[in-house]
Amino acid sequence: MSRPPERVRRGAAPHADRCAPLIWTFNGPFAVCLTDVEDTLRRAIVQLDDVAGVAVALDLSLPALAARVAAGDGIQPGWSAFLARVAQRYGLPCPLRVRHRKDLGPLATLVIVYRS
């Protein structure tokens, strides 16, 4: 007795195309975190070899960011320059998504989701 082929919902990607997200966390001075995030993003894109199926999110912990600002870290112009570089250099199909978290965790969490 043979099993019927597995049905895939219209518009849904089959399981074979789904990959686990790549996740990195960053702590420390804000400017250093941004540099490390960009370097990690660049290295991940080289490893993936194709950005057509890539979505990138950056989670920022607002309490951790407030602590860095209280410690004397500046946000601008580093943040604007970082966003401009990411938008121009890497050919991502959609802009970097920035999400703000209200929990105290790592200052920045880079999440890359890709479809092979």
N, C-alpha and C positions, 0 to 999 in steps of 0.2 A: 504494500500500500504506500503510495507516494504522498508526500505532504504538498499542499498547494503552495505556490510561491508566496513569500512574505509580501504583503501589500504595504506600499509606502504612500502616506497621505500626499495629496497633491501640494506641491510647494515646500514640502519638508525634505530635508536632506537625509539620505540613507545613513545608517549608523557607520558605514565604512568611511564616509566623508567627514565624520566628526572627530575632532582631536581634543584632547584635554588642553585647557588654557595654560599658557606659560605665565607664571607669577613670580615677581621679584619685589622685595621690600627694601626701602631705603630710609636711613636715619642720618642725622647729623646736620651740619649747616645747610641752609636751603640752597645756596648756589652750588654746593658740592653735590647735593642730591639731584639737582637738575642736570648737572654734567654727567653724573653716573646713570641717570635714567636715559639720557640721549645716547650714551655709549652702549648701554645694554640694548636699547631699541635697535641701534645700528647693527650690532652683532647678531641679534635675533633675526633681523631681516636677511642678513647674509646667510645665516643657517637655513632659513626657510626657503630662500632662493626665489620667492615670488610673493609680491605684496597684493596680488589681485584678490585673494580671499582672506585678507587680514583686517581685523578690527582691533584698535588699540584704545585702552582706557587707562587713565591715571587717577587713582583715588588719593585725595589729600585729606589728612586728618586735621580738622580745624583746631582742636585743642593742642596738637603737637606743633602746628604752624604758629599758633599764638605764643607758645612757649619759646619758639625760635625767635620770633619778633621781639619778645620781652628780653631775650638774651642778646639782642642787638643785630640780628640778621635783617638784611633788607630784602624786600620782595621784588621791587622794581630797580633797575631795568631788566634784571635777569629773567623774570617770568615772561615778559613780552618778547625778549630775544629768543628764549627757549621755544615759545609757541610758534614764532615766525620760522625758526630753523626747522622744526619738525614738519611744519606745513609745506615748506619749500623743498627740502632735501630728499625726502624718502619716498615720494610718489605714492603715498597711502591713498586708497580709494575713497576714504572718508576722513574728515578731520579727527584729530585726537579728541576723545571724549574725556572731559574732566568731571569727576564726581567728588563732592565734598562730603566727608564723613564727620559725624559728631562724636565719635568714640575716640578714646585715647589709644592710639595704636602707632604703628610706624608712620613717620611723616608722609611718605609717599609709597604707593603700591602700584607697580606697573603690571597691567594685565594685557596679554596678547592672545587673542583668539584667532585661530586660523582654520581654514578648510583645505585639506590636501587634495 
